[in-house]
């Protein structure tokens, strides 16, 4: 039997059910844990000496949510009828939380119940918050780091343990939508203002205040509004004038935000609408049916696997070499531009001492000023105190003196993308470093193996590729040179874990993994402009696939001149094998001085504040739209498949060693169709056979770049899937 929950009754007759999962820093709900919670509730309700119940946590937070691996296990156990297994499991969860909510009350009279309080010492997400919503009064400690919410939508599902139904009945559909449809996590004070919790109390008074309420709660205090006669839905029921406008508007907003490709959002809205038309218990059953429908959707399964299971595995060191801890204590950064300063910020925020070096003191101090600017914005938004911000900034030393690097155990070079410049700073820095120090380059295009030639030890040289802006982007791409050793890999991984980013590890090759896939996506958009495809069709095709930016807007954001520079360098390296069919459009904009958003002129026009104002008229003038526009699905297939095939080639060539990294890296690195779970998950949803069929059609009409890799053809012939063949649980992995 699980011991995830502890039970004791004090001398005043208050039963404490305390969540404390052994060996974990955060409570996570398991099947055994749920069964124990059910048992302990029965025990408390049956004991006449117990006057009331407090559900709390022995940890600094209440809960991180449900262990989503459980859902996969239930699906497998259910055999030929997984939907029935998942539905029954969900309804069992409803039964337990409804037991907490009713707390022994008689069905008809609502009499005889015991008060149940929820006392959260800190953050609560998912099922933790849903337990709280079932309780009669919710207390949260005044903890500045605490967040309360229901973030399930972010991993492709929605709150399915009654959170959806309860929150809407508490707040109304409109007020609940940011929490349900956006997965917003709120600080305690904001949670109270929104009506999610009842009281924010000093941390040292949390249990005392909850106990005082339990001992003094009246009969009426413990009956939920929806269990009382005359209950009316806040904001109006769907058939009321106000409710009609709410649900029509919500449907339009959901479609606008999701473009119809995220099943969880549509299912959630359906559960809310249908549930609002019936009594509470029937609404729970409706919620369970829609929740099961989402769990059975391959998109949601892929999102859970990539954004929860695989992401957590990578963050916990799934691909880390077996060497001792390599946590960074002192970090040197060469180059105080936007990238170097961003790295300095995330490192200092993680408690690491930072030396930020540039050619001039003015440049170095400008980099530190950028760190301070980010912190000041955090202070203004009340995300960090002024004292904490000052402490973080104090960890950054801006200097031109390479001797200040002495004692650094990791140095990250983030200077100009030039082999000679990088070689010079590498030698200068390593002259000051101890033998155990690791040297990393933050290049996005230059081969790591080539750059390592300037190092005293290729074994201790590695690539750590950050994405811009560093403070916001979640992914870090770690690149192994041909001679990079396991300790350097471990150092990079431990550093990325310290700064709370998600790492992927790839082998050295042109453009590594992320840029290898992004560049063809951008180029395909350019080719379509050149062909005379409507720019709006190109951009909307990308957005309806779920990409955050279309290829033309992405080009503007990353800058046209950077694209030109990459194109020239690639052509010089590849020679006759280089495909320059996308260059005419790019070079034309460059020659016109349209360098993207930074110049307020690119594929789009911009106002003085940098806001997009529509497409540049020159696109139509230089590349007139053709009369026979392609099928919209054709545009989408080109944009999606061109980068997916690069991911497969990266796996085929050994650049990628783990498909989990390919999927997680694609979603976090450049926003690859999150609903699909990543390129390999998408191919599994399509099926290898269908993917090859699409490729053959595209190749026949648009060229050899759509040739299906041999690996994909082989899998199509054998009827294999990527996760079946290369997944973490497969024999081939």
N, C-alpha and C positions, 0 to 999 in steps of 0.2 A: 504493500500500500504506500502511495506517495505520502511524503511528509512536508509537502509544499506549504501547507497551512498549519499553524499551531492554534491550539484552543485552550483558553483558560477563563474561569469565572472569578471575578473579584468578590470581596466581602459585601459589596453593595448590590450584588446580583446582576452585574453587567458582564455579558459574555464577550470576550475579545477573540475574533477570528483574524489571526495575523498572518499575512502572506510573507513567506520567506523561503524562496527557492534556493536550496543548498548549492553552493558552488557557482552561483551566478551573481553578477553585480546588479542586474535588473531582473525583476520578476517577469517571467514569461509563462503564459498559461499552457498547460499540457492537458491531455485527456484525463490522466490520473489526478491532476490537480483539480479539475472541474468536478470529478467524482467525489473528491475529498471535501470540497467546498459544499457540495450538496449534502453529504453526510453530516458535516458539522452544523449546517443550518438546521437539519432535522433534530440533531442533539440539543441545540439551543432552544428550538421551538417546543420540544417535548419536555424540557426541564422546567417545572413550575417555579423553581427558585430563580430562574433567569427572568429579569424584568425587561431587558432590552439587549441589543447586539450592536457591536461596533466592528466594522470590517476595516482593517488597516494594514500597514506594511511595516516590517522590521528594517527595511532598507531605506536609503535616503529618498528613493522615489517609490511610487506605488506599483507601476507596471509598464512594460514596454509593448504589451499586446499579446496576441495569440502566437504560438509557434505554428507558422503556416505549413511546416512540414507535416503537421497532423492531417491537414486536408488531403494531401497527396496519399497518405497512408490509408485514410478512410476510403478514398476512391479505389485504391488497389484491393482493399479487403472486400469491397462490395461486389467485386467480380463483374458479372455481366450486367449489373444494374447499379452503376455508380451514382446515378442521380438519386435513386431511392436511399442509398447509404448516406449521401451528403445531406439530403433533406431530413432524414431521421436524426442525424447528428445535430443539425441546426435546431430542430424542434426540441431536442433534449436540452440544448443550451437555453432555449426560451423557457422551458419548464423550470430550470433551476433559478434563472433570474426572476421569473414570475413568482417563484416561491419566496425569494427575498423580498419582493415587492408586496406580496400579500401578507407575508409574515404571520401566517396562522389565522387570518381573518376568515370568518364564515362567508361563504359565497354570496348569500342573499342579504345578510344584514350588515356586512362589513365590520362586525364586532369580533373582539377576541384577539386582535393582532398585537404583536410586540414591535416597538420602535426599532428601526435599524438605521444607524448612522454610518456614513462613509467618511473616513479620516485619512486623507492622502498627504503624506509628508512632502511630496514633490511631484515630479512629472507622472502623468498617467495618459496612456494612449490605447486606442483600440478597445479590447475586451475589458481592460482595467477601468476605462471611463464608462463602458456600458454597465459594469457592475455598479459603479457609482450612481448612474442614472436610475438604476432599479431601487436604490436605497431611498429612505424617506427624507433624509437631510444630508447635504454634502458639505463637508468641511475640508479646506485645503490650507496647508501651512503657507505663511507669507514667505515663500522661498523665491528669491529673485531668479533662480535658474529653472524654476518649474514651468512646465507647459501642460495644458490640459486639452485633449481633443480626440478626434476620430479620423486619423490620417489614412484609412484603408484605401480610399480612392486613388492614392498615389502609387499603390502597387497593383492596381487593376481590379479591385473588388470594392465593396462598400460595407458599412457597418451592418453585420448580419445577425448580431446577437441582441436585437431589440433596440440598438442605438438609433437606428433610422426612425423607427416608429415612435420611440419615446421623445426624442429631441424635437420632432415636428409637432407632437402633441403638447410639448412644454412651451415651445417658442413660436410655432407657426412655420410654414414652409419657407417663407421669404427670409426670416431671421436665421433659420437653421441652415440655409443653403451654403454660406461660406464655410461652415464647419463640415458639412456633408459632401458638397460637390467640389470643394477646393482643398479639403483636408487640413484646414487651418488649425494650428495649435496655439492656444491663447495662454498668456500669463494669468496667474490667479485672479488679479484684480479685473482684468478684462473678461475672464470667464464668469466672474460674478456679475459684472455689468451686463453681459449677454444673457444671463439667466441660466447658465449651465450648472453653476454651483451656488450654494446658499451663503457660505461664510468663508472669509479669508481671516485666519487667526495667527497670532504669533506661534512660531514653531514649537516653542516649549510649552505652549498651552493647548496644543492640538487635541490630544486625547482627553484632557480635562474638560475642554469645552464641548467635545462630542459627548462625553459621559454626562455632563450636566444636562444637555438637551435630552438625551435618552431617558434620564430619570425623571424629567419634567414634561415630556411630550404628552399632549392630550390625544384623545381618541381621534379627533379630527385631523391632527397633525400627520397621521400616518396613512391616511387614505389619499391615494393619488387622484388628481382632478378627473382623469378619465374613468375612474371607478365610482365617481359620484353621479347622482342623477342630475340631469340638466347640463352636463359638460358640453362646452362649445369650443370648437377648434380655433385657436388664436389665428387671426388673419383671415378667418372665414373658411368654411368647407368648400370643396371644389365647385359645388353647384350654386354657391352664393355669388352675388355680383363681384365682391372683392376677391373671393377665392378664384373665380373664373379668370380674372385678369392676372392673378398670381401664377396660375398654372400654365396659361397660354404664354405668358412672358418667360416663365422658367423653361418651357420646352424650347422656345426660340433661342434663349441664351445658351442652353446646353448644347444645342446643335451647332451654334456659332462657335463655341469654344472647342468642341470635340470633333467637328466636321463629320460626325456620324461613325467614327472609327473606334471609339472607346465604349465597349458594351456596358461597363459598370455604371457610367453616368446615366445612360438611358434606362437601365434596369432600376437604378435607385429612384429616379423620378417616377417611373411606373409604380414602384412599390409605395411611394409616398402618396401618389394620386389615388390609387386603388384602395390603399389602407385607410385613407381619410374618409372613405365612403361607408365604412363598416365599423363594427365595434372593435375594441382594442385587441382582444384575443384572436379574432379573425384577421385583423391587420398584421399580427405577428406571423400568422400562417402565410399570408400573402408575401410578407417580407422574406420568409424562409424560402418560398418558391422562387422568387426572383433572385435571391442570393444563390440558390442552387443552380439556376439558369446561368448565372455569371460564372460560377465555378466550373460549369461544364463547357463554357466557351473556351476554345483553344487560345484565344487572345489573352484572357485573364490568367490562364494557367501559365502561359509564357511570361507574362509580366511578373507574376508571383515568383517564378523560378529565377528570372534575371534580376529583378529589382529588389528582391528580398533574399532568397536563398543563395544565389550565386554571388550577389554583391556582398552579403555578410561573410560568405566563405572567403572571398578574396581579401576582405578587410581584416579577417582573422588569421591570414597567413596561409591560405590553401596552397600557394605556390612558393612559399618561402623555403629557402635552403635550410637544412638542419645545422645551423651554427649558433653560437651563443648570442645573447641579446646585443643588438647594435644601435641602441637608442642614441640619438644625437644630443650632445651637451652644448657644443659650441659650433656655430655654423658660419662659414665665410661665404659671402656672395660677391662675385666679381661682375660689376655692371649695375648701376643704380637707376636704370631706366624703368619704364612701367613694369616690365616683367621682373627685374631684380628687386624692385621695391615691393612688388606684390608678394614675392617669395619671402622677403624680409618680414612683411606684416604677418603672414600666416605662421611663420616660424616663431616670431616673438610672442604672438598670441598663445602659442602652445608652450610657452615658458622656456624657449631656447635662446641662449645668448647669441646675438647676431653681429657680425662685422660686415658692413656694407661699403664696398670699395669702388671708386671710380677714378678716372684720370685727374679730375679736378675736385677740390673740396666743394666747390659750388654745385657740381653735378651730384656728388655724394649726398650733400645736405638736401638737395632737391628731392632725391630719392627718399630720404628719411621724412621729408615734409609730406610726401605722398602717403607714407605710413600714418602720419599724424592726421592727415585729412580723412582717411578711412575711419580712424578711431573717433575723430570729432563728430563725424556723421553718426557713428554708433551712439555717442553720448547724446546727441540731439534726439535720436530716436529711442533713447532710454534702453538701449540694448547692452550698454556697458556704463559703469560709473566713471566720473571724471578721474577719480583716484586710480581706478583700474587701468584706464586709458593711459594715464601718465606712467604707470608702472610698466605697461607693455612697450610704450615708446622708449622708455629708459633702457630697454634691453638691446636697442639698436645703436651701434656705434658707426657713425658716418665718417669715413676717412679716406685718404689716398695712400696710407702707409701699409704696405704689404706685411710688415713685421707684426701688425696687429692680428694677423691670421694665426700666429703661433698659439698652439693649444687647440686649434680647431680640429674636430674629428671628421668633419665633412665640409667640402667646399663645392659650391654650385656656381659654375660660370654661366653668365647670361649676357655676354657682350655681343657685338655686331657679328652677323652671320658671315664671317670670313675666316677661312682656315688659318691664314697667317696671324691674324689678330688673336684668335683663340689659342694658337700655339704659344704665342708670346706670353699671354697672361697665365697660361697653364704652367709654364716653366717658372715664372716669377712667383706664383703662389706656392708651388710645390717646394721651392727652396726654403720656405718658412714652416713646412709641415712636418710633423712626426711621421715615423714609418707606418703607423697604424691608420693614418688619415686616408679617407676615400675622396677621390676627385670626380665630380659629375659635371657634365655639360648639358645645358638646357637648349640644345639645338632642336629645330623642328625639321630640318632638311639635310644637314650634313652627316655623312656616314660616321658612326661612332668609332669604328675600327680605324678609320683614317685619322680622326682627331686624337685617338689614343697614342699615335706615334710620337706626339710631343710630350707625352707623360713619362715619368720615370718608371711607371709600372702599369702596363696595359691590364694586368689582373685587377688593379685597384681603380680602374677607370670605367665609368658607366654613364649612360645617358639618362637624365631625368627631365622629361618633356612636360612642362606645365602648359595649361591652356589659359588663354586670356579672356576676361580678367581673373587673375589667380585667386583673389579673395572670394569669387563667386563660383568658379567652375569646380566641379566635384572630382574630375578625373585627373590622374597623373599617369603618364605613359613612361614606364621604365624600359630602357633599351640596353640589351647586352651586346657588347662588341664581341668579336670572335674569341678574344682572350679574357674577357671579363670573368672574374672569379666569383665563387658563391658568397664570400663575405661582402663584396661590393653590392651584390644583389640584395642580400639581407639588410645591409645598411640603408639602401634606398627604400626598401619596403618598410623598415621600421620607422624611417623618417616620415614617409607618407602617412603611416598610421598615427604618428605623433601629431601631425598637422590636420588630422581628421579628413583626409581625402581617400578616394578609392583608387588603388593601384592596379595596373595591368602590366605584365612583363612580356616583352616581345624581343625577337632577335633582330640584329642589324640588317637593314635592307633599305633601298631608296624610299624615302618618305615614311619609313617605319610602318605603322598600322593605320593610325587615324588619318593622317594626311593622304596616305595612299588611297583611302576610300573617299575622302572629302573632295579631293581635286577632280576625280572623274565626274562626280555629281555636279560640281560647278561647271566643268567643261561641257557636260551634256546640255545644260541650260544654254550655254553660249552657242552650241551647235544648232539648237532649235531656233534661237533668235536668227542665226545666219540663214536657216532654211526658210524663214518667214512664218514660223509658228507665232501666234499671238503671245506676247510677253505675259499677259494676264493669265493665259491658259497654262503657261509654264509654272508661274508662281502659285496659282491656285491648285494646280495638280500636286505640287509639293506639299502645300498646306493640307489638302484633303488626304494625303498620305500620313499626315501627322508630324511632318517636319516643322520645327519652329520657324525656320526661314527658308524661303525659296532660294534657288541657286543664284538668281540675279541680286536679290537683297543681300545674300551672304557675301557675294563678291563686293558689294558696296561697303559692307561692314568690315571686311578684312582688308580692304583697299585694293584698287585696281593696279597700282604700281607694284604691290607685292606679288600679285598674280603674274604680271609681266616679268618680274625678276625670276620667279619660279619657272615660268615657261622658258625663258632664255637659258637658264642653268640646266634645265632638264634636256632641252634640245642639244646643248653642248655635250652633255654626258651620254645621251642615247644615240646621237647621230642620225643615220637614215631610218632607224626604227621608231623615231619620234613621230607621233601623229599631231600635226599642227592645224587640224581642221577647225579647232576652236579659237585659234589665235587671232584671226582677223578682227573679230568683234572686240576682243579684249584690247588689242593694240590700237584700234581705232579710238576707243574711249580714252586710252592713255594719251594718244597724240592730241586729242581734243582738250586735254587737261582735266578730264572728268575722272578724278581719282577715287570717287566714292564719298561716303558720308563726311569724311574728314575735310573734303574740299567743297562740301555742299553741292556736289554734282557728280553723278555716276549713272547707273542704269535708271535711277530715279532722280527727280528734281527734289530739292530740299528748300525749306524756308530758312530764315536767318537763325532760327533756333535749332536747325538740324532735323526738323520734322519732315518726313516724306510727303511729297505733294503729287505724286503720280509719276508715270514713266516719262523719261526723256523723249521729246518729240523726234530726236535724231534717230531713234531706233526704227521708227516707221519709215523715215526718209532714207536711211542707209540700207535697210533690209525690209522692204515692203512685205506686208502679210500676203501669203499665197492664198489663192482662191479656195483650194481644197485643203482645209485645215484637218489635221489628224484627229482620229477618235480620242476622246479624253482619256480613256483607259490606256491607250497607246502611250500617251505622254507620261502617265503615272508609271507604267511598266518600265519605260526607259530610265526615268529618274531613280526608281527603286532598284532596278536590276543592275545598273551600271556599277553601283557601289557594292552591292551584295556579291557580285562576281569577284570583285577585288578582295573581299573578305575571304571568300573560298580559296582564291589563289594564295592569299597570305597563309592560310592553314596548310594548303597543299605544299607550299615551298618551305614550311617550317618557321616562317616569321611569327606566326601564332603557334603556341604550343598547347593551348587550352581554349576550347570554344566558349567556355564561360567568360573568359577575358574578351573574346571577340564580341559577344553580345553585350556585356556590361559596358565595355569600352565604347561601343558604337552609340548606345543610348546616352551615356553620360558625357561622352566626348563631343558629339556633334548632333545629338538629338535624333538619331535614327529611329523613326517610327516606333515610339515607345510602346504602343499598343501591340506591336508584333513580338516584343521580347528580344529584338535584335536580329541581325541578318541570318544567323543560323536557325534561330527559332522560327523566323518567317519562312525560311525554306522548308522547315519541318511542317509548318501549317499548310503551305502550298502542296508539299509532297515533291520529292526530287524529280519524279516523272513529269509533273506539270511544269516545274521550273525549267527543265530542259526543253520542253515544248515551247514555252515562252521565249527562251533564249534563241532557239532555232529560227523562230519567226522574226525576232528582232534582228538577228544576224543577216537573214536573207534580205531584209529591207533597209537596214541601216549600217551594216558593216561588221567586220571581224571582231570588233571590241566586245560584241555580245556573244562570242563563242563560249559555250558551256565548258568549264574546266573538266579535265578528264576525271577528276575525283567525283564531280557532280554526276557525270554520265554513268560512271561505275555504280554509284549509289542508286541511281534511277533504275538501272538494269537489275540490281539485286533487291530493290524494294526497301532500301535502308533509309534511316533518318539520321541526322547528325547527332542528336542526343542519344539515339540508340547505339550508335557506333563509337562516338567520341565523348559521350557524357561521363561525368565523374563516377557514375556507378557501373559503367560498362567495362567489359574485360579489356577493351582496346585502349582505355584511358590510361 
